[in-house]
Amino acid sequence: MKKIALLLLLILCFSSCKSKKRIVTKKTRTSQTHDKRNTIPTASSKDIQNIIDYARSFTGTRYKYGGTTKRGMDCSGLVVTAFGKENILLPRTTSELSKQGEWVDVKKVREGDLLFFATKKNSRKVNHVGIVTATRPGYVEFIHSTSSRGVITSKLSERYWYLAYVQARRVM
């Protein structure tokens, strides 16, 4: 009888230990929202330029893990903040961003696409993201937030970024 009571107690404890993940977001306008079904909202070239211009307004902002303001910005915070300005809601983490939209060949990227990088030694796990700001054949420029220099614009042809590059994705 004691064993049965102990077993029931353990089952009760383990079944009540479930954690529930609750996400609450506040949406003011939902004209262009990005849902979890991986659909791509349409955006005009004006929207794309607005996103890039807003991201550029953070140039020089220092790096701050989890930051999304002029006081400090991390790489995914820059992306989410810039796209959010045009009411395009994206996931907050780089790993979740890397699953959004559709894969794009690096030779076919265009302004507003996202570039993903693996910057940790001996790892191909995505941990960094930037927004493409300019392209032409053989040339890709992107804005991102680095832990060493804050929000800057870099070229994909730079050795460090070229070797760390993993994929490009189009989210709009």
Number of C-alpha atoms within 10 A of each C-alpha: 6 7 8 9 10 11 12 12 12 12 11 11 11 10 9 9 8 8 6 6 6 6 5 6 7 5 9 7 10 10 10 16 18 20 14 11 8 12 14 17 15 12 14 9 11 9 18 20 14 17 24 22 13 17 24 19 13 23 17 16 20 22 21 19 14 15 17 20 15 14 11 20 27 24 28 28 24 28 29 21 22 25 24 15 14 18 19 25 20 21 18 16 17 20 16 12 20 25 14 22 22 15 16 16 10 18 13 11 22 20 19 26 23 28 26 23 22 19 18 12 7 7 10 13 13 20 18 24 31 28 28 24 24 16 16 11 8 9 13 20 20 22 26 28 29 20 13 8 13 20 26 18 19 16 18 20 13 10 9 11 16 12 13 19 19 20 17 26 22 19 24 21
